[in-house]
Amino acid sequence: MNFWERITGSDITKELKTFESRAKKLPTDYQATWEEINAHLWLHSDFTGRNLMPILDGVLGLLEETAADGQSIQEVFGDDIQGFCLALVGEEGAKSFRDKWREQLNNNIAKKLGNRRIK
């Protein structure tokens, strides 16, 4: 990856297009599950989304393998796809970029107000 691709994010766009073309080859129930997993995982991305690329690649590989083996979605994931996604991104309650920014903003405001007494 060169500097320009990294700055513009075109490397991520290429990877996402590759993921989508791979997902279109899956059976329809697997495609729906891919969309659901994709939606859950993006809530836990950093600002660029680069932290999710290996995770998304692994999940798509899992879906491809289980589809090739003829397993159903229920056998693979059960009923808790959101729990599966939380386990992928780390522990439950992993911070998204919004959570990090909110915490940073709250800390900055607390520092500003810390010098004055609120009456």
C-alpha positions, 0 to 999 in steps of 0.5 A, spaced: 500 500 500 502 506 498 502 513 501 496 516 496 492 509 497 493 510 505 491 517 505 485 517 500 482 510 503 482 507 496 485 501 499 479 499 504 475 501 498 478 495 494 478 490 499 470 492 501 469 491 493 473 484 494 469 482 500 462 484 497 464 480 490 466 474 495 459 475 499 455 475 492 457 468 491 454 465 498 447 462 498 442 468 500 441 466 507 449 467 508 448 473 504 443 476 509 448 474 515 454 477 512 450 483 512 448 483 519 455 481 521 457 487 517 453 492 520 454 490 527 462 490 526 462 497 523 460 500 530 466 498 533 471 500 527 476 505 529 476 512 525 479 509 518 476 502 519 482 498 518 482 495 524 476 491 521 479 488 515 482 482 518 476 481 522 471 481 516 476 477 512 476 472 517 468 472 518 467 471 510 472 466 510 468 462 515 462 463 511 465 461 505 467 454 508 461 453 512 457 454 506 461 449 502 460 444 507 453 445 507 452 447 514 446 452 515 447 458 518 443 456 525 449 451 526 454 456 525 452 462 529 445 460 532 441 465 534 446 470 537 449 474 531 450 480 535 454 476 541 458 473 536 460 480 533 462 482 540 466 476 541 470 478 535 471 485 536 474 483 543 470 483 550 463 485 550 462 493 551 468 494 546 469 502 545 467 504 538 470 511 535 464 515 538 465 512 545 473 514 545 471 521 542 465 522 547 470 520 553 475 525 550 470 530 550 468 529 557 475 529 559 477 536 556 471 539 559 472 536 566 479 539 565 476 546 563 471 546 569 476 543 574 479 550 575 473 553 577 468 551 582 461 550 580 456 553 585 
